[in-house]
């Protein structure tokens, strides 16, 4: 399961890396939940809060949000 979950960090889009500690879309605005992604590198914590509704996040992140959904369904 770790290897499955690890793919989420291995495929983190550059757009998110360039825009740390932000929320994208409207997470949980209509009770749809959210994806919380966190990375701790060299004792520096970085996070992203993503709306699971792909249509509300930037186009460059939509495939990643879909990938998160697929990863979670496998866990």
C-alpha positions in Angstrom: 0.0 0.0 0.0 2.9 2.3 0.7 4.2 1.9 -2.9 0.7 2.7 -4.2 0.5 5.8 -2.1 4.0 6.8 -2.9 3.1 7.4 -6.5 1.2 10.5 -5.4 4.4 12.2 -4.3 6.4 10.9 -7.2 4.0 12.5 -9.6 3.4 15.8 -7.8 2.9 18.4 -10.5 5.5 21.2 -10.8 2.6 23.7 -10.6 1.9 22.6 -7.1 5.5 22.6 -6.1 5.7 26.2 -7.4 2.6 27.1 -5.4 3.0 25.6 -1.9 0.7 25.9 1.1 -2.4 26.8 -0.9 -5.9 25.6 -1.6 -7.1 24.9 -5.1 -10.8 24.8 -6.2 -13.4 25.0 -3.4 -12.6 22.1 -1.2 -15.6 20.8 0.8 -17.8 23.8 -0.3 -20.6 21.4 -1.2 -19.7 18.6 1.2 -17.6 16.8 -1.5 -14.6 16.5 0.8 -11.0 17.4 -0.1 -7.6 16.0 -0.7 -4.9 17.1 1.6 -1.3 16.4 0.4 1.6 17.1 2.6 5.3 16.8 2.0 8.0 17.1 4.7 11.4 17.6 3.1 14.5 18.7 5.2 12.1 19.4 8.1 10.1 21.9 5.9 6.4 21.0 5.7 4.6 21.9 2.5 0.9 21.2 1.9 -1.8 21.5 -0.7 -5.6 21.3 -0.3 -7.3 20.1 -3.4 -10.9 20.0 -4.4 -11.8 16.5 -5.6 -14.0 18.0 -8.3 -11.5 18.2 -11.1 -13.5 20.9 -12.9 -12.7 23.4 -10.1 -9.0 23.1 -10.0 -6.5 24.5 -12.5 -6.2 22.4 -15.7 -2.6 21.6 -15.0 -3.7 19.9 -11.7 -6.8 18.0 -13.0 -5.0 14.8 -14.0 -3.2 14.8 -10.6 -6.5 15.1 -8.7 -7.9 12.2 -10.8 -4.8 10.2 -10.0 -5.3 10.9 -6.2 -8.8 9.5 -6.6 -7.5 6.4 -8.3 -4.8 5.9 -5.6 -7.3 6.2 -2.8 -9.6 3.7 -4.4 -6.7 1.2 -4.4 -5.9 1.6 -0.7 
